[in-house]
Amino acid sequence: MDFFEYRHHELYCEQVPVARLCEEFGTPLYVYSHATLVDHYRKLDVAFEEVDHLICFSVKSNSNLAVIRAMVQEGSGADVVSGGELFRVLKTDIDPSKIVFAGVGKTRAEIEQALQADILMFNVESMPEAIAINQIAGEMGKVARIAFRVNPDVDPHTHRHITTGKKGNKFGIDIHMAAKIFQEAADLPYLNVCGVHAHIGSQITEVEPYHAALQRLLPLIEELRTSGVNITDLNIGGGLGIIYQDEQPQMAHDFAKAVLPYVKRSGCRLLLEPGRFITGNAGILLARVIYVKQTETKNFVIVDAAMNDLVRPSFYEAYHKIKPILIQNDDQFIADVVGPICESGDFLAKDRMLHSVQQGEYLAMFSAGAYGFVMASNYNSRPRAAEVLVKRDQYALVRERETYEDLIRGETISPALEL
Ligand SMILES: Cc1ncc(COP(=O)(O)O)c(C=O)c1O
């Protein structure tokens, strides 16, 4: 459920007309709905209420401080994958004992930073990484809690770029080698090996891949316990799919129904790392039509948002519903919606049936709250968009639009090079 709706042909976010936000803050503009974020978080939380669980909001999906803070206020932890994300989440008064840290290439500095913060655990992706964490923890006089991320070799039936738990993906340790690797790590003095983790992909719409993964993880947990490695936490990652177009994703309670029997059998605390499920449909990207151009073969709606603002269509061939924020009539036409970037790959929609639009009108790209702003870049020296959070009839600018000065911050024309 989300809180973006048309009232008398005008788009609202909660109690706020979106047109007001476009006028006040300009475009391109990301707008997030607080009620939607909270609704999604609570749906998952309630679905798992019968077991001991911790939701660690996956910050990579949307790392705006205000969004993280809204989740923290709900009791959420955080799943981070870099020192930068850890830095961010620590700014929100999060309880560090609710932070998990994944990623295949954690550096010494990042490991030190996480140990210093006393996070809940590292999701370790290789034996060399476990050895590094052990050594650094020893030097710091600490014991690091770790889970190994296991690659269960399961096909999540999603886009190849967001498939992460199949043989050949760079993530985690091979399920067939897992028992041996866990044992070796458990023998290291500055590691407390307490978790099994798997994240098999993103935008997963069926429960079957989770069944398949858990069917492989449960015997591993039992084997580890038998050999004296006391696994207390089972982390099944994120990956829950959402509706962008006409998908029929599993609902939170379907997902819980599938997962709960395994969790109960394991006797573990359950950790979850949802990202897209919480933020995806809680955000829209607003853009202004600069020109409408007709060629012999196509219509182009050229807008002021581009692939640098929302890369998902170019990168994943992703679909985002696009509508004017004021629907003036029922006329429709087919067009590509494109940005001003000098790439043919710069598009937001291709051959899309759209409401007819005029120069100067505003369009909303829906379901842009996850992997939207966080994947934005400055390509073509375009300042990144502003972000606004709406809560009931209130709203606030939660990230300023970048300026041209921001674009060159840190650059110098070095005299040392006689330039
Ligand atoms: C380790 C890990 N956990 C959680 C997530 C969040 O995934 P999603 O946004 O699909 O829920 C990701 C996404 O890539 C991830 O890599």
The ligand as a Gaussian input file, in Angstrom:
#p B3LYP/6-31G(d) Opt

LIG

0 1
 C       23.256000      -8.263000       1.518000
 C       22.035000      -7.566000       1.075000
 N       21.005000      -7.488000       1.925000
 C       19.854000      -6.829000       1.596000
 C       19.712000      -6.250000       0.360000
 C       18.423000      -5.526000       0.054000
 O       17.766000      -6.093000      -0.994000
 P       16.300000      -5.623000      -1.373000
 O       16.340000      -4.175000      -1.613000
 O       15.993000      -6.395000      -2.603000
 O       15.412000      -5.997000      -0.240000
 C       20.750000      -6.331000      -0.574000
 C       20.599000      -5.738000      -1.902000
 O       21.390000      -5.825000      -2.784000
 C       21.949000      -6.995000      -0.200000
 O       22.970000      -7.087000      -1.041000

